[in-house]
Amino acid sequence: ASECNDLAEQFPEKLAEMQELWWVEAERHGALPLQGFRGAIGARLPKLQRRGLRPFALGLPESTAPDTKLANHVIDVELVVADPETEGVLVAQGGRFGGYSLYLLTGRLHYTYNFFGTELTDVAMTAPLAPGQHLVRADCVIRAGQMEVRLLVDGVEVASGVVPRLVPLRFSLAGENLCCGYYDATAVSPNYSAPFRCSAQILSAVIDATGAAEPHDEDLIRKHLMSQ
């Protein structure tokens, strides 16, 4: 009987209190992000171009993950390193036939971009991260159909490179998700094998693809051809 009477308008303060409590409990029990599920329902949900990721939570399907293809974007991860040999995935999407991965390998920050399993671009720092808390960033900018990648640690550039060819439409054809702290499918890079769980403490991870770039003509043509 309690669910038959809508009391929202009568008790707006109690409604707000219960809504806030719901989010607190959802976070505490690992239920976020809410769109972290598979299937046709997820494909119809709105896409958020800026999203915080919960470390080690269920991966986001590509249909609801921020679309970084042909878009300027940054990946920020705040983490605590205890061991200079720390390894593991920070953020990754896609798999062996297309995608990207930001990860640590023997303590060194790497960004690998996989173009349809035929071309791998690896950008990596030469020295391992020092023990302690760090903010690492992959700053990815589209220019003339290519992507310039800069890796920064605590605001200082530590590596850079250019991805010559970009996946225009989809990374995944087999359900690989966007994951934080591990990977749940095939590995983007041959440098590691999934799940490659990160041994560093990940405090936060954010992908921001709100700064969309103007697509290059060749990329637009390829995208339309692939959608036929």
Disulfide bonds with the S-S distance in Angstrom:
none
